[in-house]
Amino acid sequence: MALTESVKEELSRQEISTSSERKAEVSAMLRFAGGLHIISGRIVIEAELDHAATARRLRAAVTEVYGHSSEIIVVSGSGLKRGSRYVVRVVREGEALARQTGLLDARGRPVRGLPSVIVNGSVADAVAVWRGAFLAHGSLTEPGRSSSLEVTCPGPEAALALVGAARRLGITAKAREVRTVDRVVIRDGDSIAQLLTRMGAHQALLVWEERRMRKEVRATANRLANFDDANLRRSAQAAVAAGARVERALEILGEEVPEHLRYAGELRLQHKQASLDELGRLAEPPMTKDAIAGRIRRLLAMADKRAQDLDMPGTDINVTPDMLDG
């Protein structure tokens, strides 16, 4: 089951204890999934949802909280909307319900955001608003770099009201317009987890957190592997470049190379891609990394000084750009 559907399935079974929370949830669901229509001179309320249990929850709340009857119409998916859609329709006394839920103000004008009684309500009401908005038009993507909890909004005023509700919960949400559609998005993983907990999607949160942890572990392993690969490449390139300089140093010094420096240089030439640690272990008797590095460094310095005295190219002449390409 997709994460979004899992969250909605769990939220649709969430029990609410207070009347104000139920009213806040219903208002949010109608605002984010619904619309007002005038049919034969009467106001009809319709809320289109993508989850059957959510539609049943809204219908039950409309009856139990406000005393209005409603019907559910199933619309088969077609085109971009593949799954079935569930339309909760209130025909009789639609105007009365619109006023009660804040879709219309006292003068009968449409309210574009959320009613002030809900906006200024309790923290529990703010949670109910988010629950209703998510049930209406929310989505949760897989955790990772592009993870997000998102709600599609009917307009900028509703988006700002939802951002304000998140702020009351101590959660940062951002309103943005994407291809002329207003959305509210939460991208921070900890904030998503906090909101899921607040709304009551505890089982879905466990699944989301498990996948999140798995992604983070895999990403960390990949970063470490890439880091190790880069270090190995740089180490091998440095070894090859050092080998080219050692070869030139032995040419410059000829027979005048001290035996212990010659031995270190020849060891470098025999194992051109080995690290200094590996060269030290290959030496007889074995030497430390610092000891082998010191001998090679003195060999190169001696050769470069001799080359300078003789006015001839030094050990760098054998180092090509390919050896330094990182």
C-alpha positions as CSV (number, residue, x, y, z in Angstrom):
1,M,0.0,0.0,0.0
2,A,1.3,3.4,-1.0
3,L,2.4,5.7,1.9
4,T,-0.4,8.3,1.2
5,E,-3.1,5.6,1.2
6,S,-1.7,4.1,4.4
7,V,-1.8,7.5,6.1
8,K,-5.4,8.2,4.9
9,E,-6.5,4.7,5.9
10,E,-5.2,5.3,9.4
11,L,-6.5,8.8,9.8
12,S,-9.9,7.9,8.6
13,R,-10.2,5.6,11.6
14,Q,-8.9,8.2,14.1
15,E,-11.3,8.9,16.9
16,I,-11.9,12.6,17.9
17,S,-13.0,13.4,21.3
18,T,-14.2,17.0,21.1
19,S,-16.9,18.7,19.0
20,S,-14.6,21.6,18.1
21,E,-12.0,19.2,16.6
22,R,-14.7,17.4,14.5
23,K,-16.0,20.7,13.3
24,A,-12.4,21.9,12.4
25,E,-11.8,18.6,10.5
26,V,-15.1,18.8,8.6
27,S,-14.5,22.4,7.7
28,A,-11.0,21.6,6.4
29,M,-12.2,18.6,4.4
30,L,-15.0,20.6,2.8
31,R,-12.7,23.6,2.1
32,F,-9.8,21.5,0.6
33,A,-11.9,18.9,-1.2
34,G,-15.2,20.6,-1.8
35,G,-16.9,23.3,-3.6
36,L,-20.2,25.2,-3.6
37,H,-22.5,24.8,-6.6
38,I,-25.9,26.5,-7.3
39,I,-28.3,23.9,-8.7
40,S,-31.9,25.0,-9.4
41,G,-31.3,28.1,-7.2
42,R,-30.1,26.1,-4.3
43,I,-26.6,25.8,-2.9
44,V,-25.2,22.3,-3.1
45,I,-22.0,21.2,-1.4
46,E,-19.8,18.6,-3.0
47,A,-16.5,17.2,-1.7
48,E,-14.5,15.0,-4.0
49,L,-12.2,12.5,-2.2
50,D,-9.9,9.7,-3.4
51,H,-10.4,7.4,-0.4
52,A,-13.6,5.5,0.4
53,A,-13.1,5.4,4.2
54,T,-12.5,9.2,4.1
55,A,-15.8,9.8,2.3
56,R,-17.6,7.7,4.8
57,R,-16.0,9.6,7.7
58,L,-17.0,12.9,6.2
59,R,-20.6,11.8,5.6
60,A,-20.9,10.5,9.2
61,A,-19.5,13.7,10.6
62,V,-21.9,15.9,8.6
63,T,-24.8,13.8,10.0
64,E,-23.6,13.5,13.6
65,V,-22.2,17.0,14.1
66,Y,-24.5,19.1,11.9
67,G,-27.6,16.9,11.4
68,H,-27.6,17.1,7.6
69,S,-28.1,14.1,5.3
70,S,-25.7,13.5,2.4
71,E,-25.0,10.9,-0.3
72,I,-21.8,9.4,-1.6
73,I,-21.4,9.1,-5.4
74,V,-18.7,6.9,-6.8
75,V,-17.0,8.2,-9.9
76,S,-14.9,5.7,-11.9
77,G,-11.4,6.8,-12.8
78,S,-10.5,7.9,-16.3
79,G,-7.7,9.9,-17.9
80,L,-5.2,11.3,-15.3
81,K,-7.5,10.3,-12.4
82,R,-7.1,6.5,-12.6
83,G,-8.6,5.5,-9.3
84,S,-12.2,5.9,-8.3
85,R,-13.3,9.2,-6.8
86,Y,-15.9,9.5,-4.0
87,V,-18.1,12.6,-4.0
88,V,-19.9,13.5,-0.8
89,R,-22.9,15.6,-1.8
90,V,-25.2,17.7,0.5
91,V,-28.3,18.9,-1.5
92,R,-30.9,19.6,1.2
93,E,-29.9,22.6,3.4
94,G,-26.6,22.9,1.7
95,E,-26.6,26.7,2.4
96,A,-27.1,26.0,6.1
97,L,-24.2,23.6,6.2
98,A,-22.0,26.0,4.3
99,R,-22.7,28.7,6.9
100,Q,-22.2,26.3,9.8
101,T,-18.8,25.1,8.4
102,G,-17.5,28.5,7.4
103,L,-17.7,28.1,3.7
104,L,-20.0,31.1,3.7
105,D,-19.7,34.1,6.0
106,A,-22.6,35.8,7.8
107,R,-23.5,37.8,4.7
108,G,-23.6,34.7,2.5
109,R,-20.2,35.4,0.8
110,P,-17.8,32.6,0.1
111,V,-14.9,32.4,2.5
112,R,-11.7,31.7,0.6
113,G,-9.5,30.7,3.6
114,L,-10.6,29.0,6.8
115,P,-13.2,30.5,9.2
116,S,-11.8,32.7,11.9
117,V,-13.3,30.5,14.7
118,I,-11.1,27.7,13.5
119,V,-8.0,29.8,12.7
120,N,-8.1,31.1,16.2
121,G,-9.1,27.8,17.8
122,S,-7.0,25.5,20.0
123,V,-3.9,23.6,19.1
124,A,-6.0,20.5,18.9
125,D,-8.2,22.3,16.3
126,A,-5.1,23.1,14.3
127,V,-4.2,19.4,14.3
128,A,-7.7,18.6,13.1
129,V,-7.4,21.1,10.3
130,W,-4.3,19.4,9.1
131,R,-5.9,16.0,9.4
132,G,-8.9,17.2,7.4
133,A,-6.7,18.9,4.8
134,F,-4.5,15.8,4.3
135,L,-7.5,13.5,4.0
136,A,-9.0,15.8,1.4
137,H,-5.9,16.5,-0.8
138,G,-2.7,15.4,0.9
139,S,0.1,13.2,-0.2
140,L,3.2,11.7,1.4
141,T,6.2,10.7,-0.7
142,E,8.9,8.2,0.1
143,P,11.6,9.4,2.5
144,G,14.9,10.6,0.9
145,R,16.3,13.6,-0.8
146,S,13.0,14.7,-2.3
147,S,10.7,13.5,0.5
148,S,7.7,15.7,1.3
149,L,4.3,15.9,2.9
150,E,2.1,18.0,0.6
151,V,-1.4,19.3,0.5
152,T,-3.0,20.7,-2.7
153,C,-5.0,23.8,-1.8
154,P,-8.1,25.5,-3.5
155,G,-6.4,28.9,-3.4
156,P,-3.6,31.0,-1.8
157,E,-5.8,32.0,1.1
158,A,-6.4,28.4,2.2
159,A,-2.7,27.7,1.7
160,L,-1.8,30.5,4.1
161,A,-4.3,29.4,6.6
162,L,-2.8,25.9,6.5
163,V,0.7,27.3,6.9
164,G,-0.6,29.2,10.0
165,A,-2.0,26.1,11.5
166,A,1.3,24.3,11.1
167,R,3.1,27.3,12.7
168,R,0.8,26.9,15.8
169,L,2.1,23.3,16.0
170,G,5.7,24.4,15.8
171,I,6.1,23.0,12.3
172,T,7.5,25.0,9.3
173,A,5.4,24.6,6.2
174,K,5.8,26.6,3.0
175,A,3.1,27.7,0.6
176,R,4.0,27.7,-3.1
177,E,2.4,27.9,-6.4
178,V,3.3,25.1,-8.8
179,R,1.9,25.2,-12.3
180,T,-0.9,27.5,-11.2
181,V,-1.8,25.2,-8.3
182,D,-1.4,26.3,-4.7
183,R,0.3,23.8,-2.5
184,V,1.6,23.6,1.1
185,V,4.7,21.6,1.4
186,I,6.8,20.2,4.4
187,R,10.1,18.8,3.4
188,D,12.0,18.4,6.7
189,G,12.0,14.8,7.8
190,D,11.7,15.5,11.5
191,S,8.8,17.9,10.8
192,I,7.0,15.3,8.7
193,A,7.4,12.8,11.5
194,Q,6.1,15.3,14.1
195,L,3.0,16.1,12.0
196,L,2.2,12.4,11.3
197,T,2.4,11.8,15.1
198,R,0.2,14.8,15.8
199,M,-2.5,13.7,13.3
200,G,-2.5,10.2,14.7
201,A,-0.9,8.2,11.8
202,H,1.4,6.2,14.1
203,Q,1.6,3.0,12.1
204,A,2.3,4.8,8.9
205,L,4.9,6.8,10.7
206,L,6.7,3.6,11.8
207,V,6.8,2.5,8.1
208,W,8.0,5.9,7.0
209,E,10.7,6.1,9.6
210,E,11.9,2.6,8.8
211,R,12.3,3.5,5.1
212,R,13.8,6.8,6.1
213,M,16.5,5.1,8.2
214,R,17.2,2.6,5.5
215,K,17.6,5.3,2.9
216,E,19.9,7.3,5.2
217,V,22.1,4.2,6.0
218,R,22.3,3.5,2.2
219,A,23.2,7.1,1.4
220,T,25.9,7.2,4.1
221,A,27.4,3.9,2.8
222,N,27.4,5.3,-0.7
223,R,29.0,8.5,0.4
224,L,31.7,6.6,2.3
225,A,32.3,4.3,-0.7
226,N,32.6,7.3,-3.0
227,F,34.9,9.0,-0.6
228,D,37.1,5.9,-0.3
229,D,37.2,5.5,-4.1
230,A,38.2,9.1,-4.5
231,N,41.0,8.7,-1.9
232,L,42.2,5.5,-3.6
233,R,42.3,7.2,-7.0
234,R,44.2,10.2,-5.6
235,S,46.6,7.9,-3.8
236,A,47.2,5.9,-6.9
237,Q,47.7,9.0,-9.0
238,A,50.2,10.4,-6.5
239,A,52.1,7.1,-6.5
240,V,52.4,7.1,-10.3
241,A,53.5,10.7,-10.3
242,A,56.1,10.0,-7.6
243,G,57.3,7.0,-9.6
244,A,57.9,9.2,-12.7
245,R,59.9,11.7,-10.6
246,V,61.9,8.9,-9.0
247,E,62.8,7.5,-12.4
248,R,64.1,10.9,-13.5
249,A,66.0,11.4,-10.2
250,L,67.9,8.1,-10.7
251,E,68.8,9.3,-14.3
252,I,70.1,12.6,-13.0
253,L,72.2,11.2,-10.1
254,G,73.5,8.2,-11.9
255,E,76.0,6.3,-9.8
256,E,76.1,9.0,-7.1
257,V,72.9,7.9,-5.5
258,P,73.3,6.8,-1.8
259,E,72.4,3.1,-1.6
260,H,69.6,3.5,0.9
261,L,68.0,6.2,-1.2
262,R,68.4,4.1,-4.4
263,Y,66.7,1.1,-2.7
264,A,63.7,3.3,-1.8
265,G,63.6,4.7,-5.3
266,E,63.8,1.3,-7.0
267,L,61.1,0.0,-4.6
268,R,58.9,2.9,-5.8
269,L,59.5,2.0,-9.5
270,Q,58.8,-1.7,-9.0
271,H,55.4,-0.9,-7.4
272,K,54.2,2.2,-9.1
273,Q,50.7,2.3,-7.8
274,A,51.4,1.1,-4.2
275,S,50.7,3.4,-1.3
276,L,53.6,4.4,1.0
277,D,52.2,2.0,3.6
278,E,52.4,-0.8,1.2
279,L,55.9,0.1,0.1
280,G,57.0,0.1,3.7
281,R,55.7,-3.4,4.2
282,L,57.3,-4.6,1.0
283,A,60.8,-3.3,2.1
284,E,63.3,-5.7,3.6
285,P,63.5,-5.2,6.4
286,P,60.0,-3.5,6.6
287,M,59.9,0.2,7.1
288,T,57.4,2.7,8.3
289,K,55.4,4.9,6.0
290,D,57.3,8.0,7.2
291,A,60.7,6.3,6.7
292,I,60.0,5.3,3.1
293,A,58.5,8.7,2.4
294,G,61.5,10.5,3.9
295,R,64.0,8.5,1.7
296,I,62.1,9.2,-1.5
297,R,61.7,12.9,-0.5
298,R,65.5,13.2,0.0
299,L,66.2,11.4,-3.2
300,L,64.0,13.8,-5.2
301,A,65.5,16.9,-3.4
302,M,69.0,15.7,-4.1
303,A,68.2,15.1,-7.8
304,D,66.5,18.5,-8.2
305,K,69.4,20.3,-6.6
306,R,71.8,18.5,-8.9
307,A,69.6,19.4,-11.9
308,Q,69.6,23.0,-10.9
309,D,73.4,23.1,-10.6
310,L,73.7,21.6,-14.0
311,D,71.0,23.8,-15.5
312,M,68.9,20.9,-16.7
313,P,65.3,19.8,-16.3
314,G,64.4,18.5,-12.8
315,T,62.3,15.5,-11.7
316,D,59.0,17.2,-12.6
317,I,59.8,16.9,-16.3
318,N,58.5,13.3,-16.2
319,V,55.2,14.2,-14.6
320,T,52.4,14.4,-17.2
321,P,49.0,16.2,-16.8
322,D,47.3,12.7,-16.9
323,M,49.0,11.8,-13.7
324,L,47.6,14.9,-12.0
325,D,44.1,14.7,-13.4
326,G,41.8,14.2,-10.5
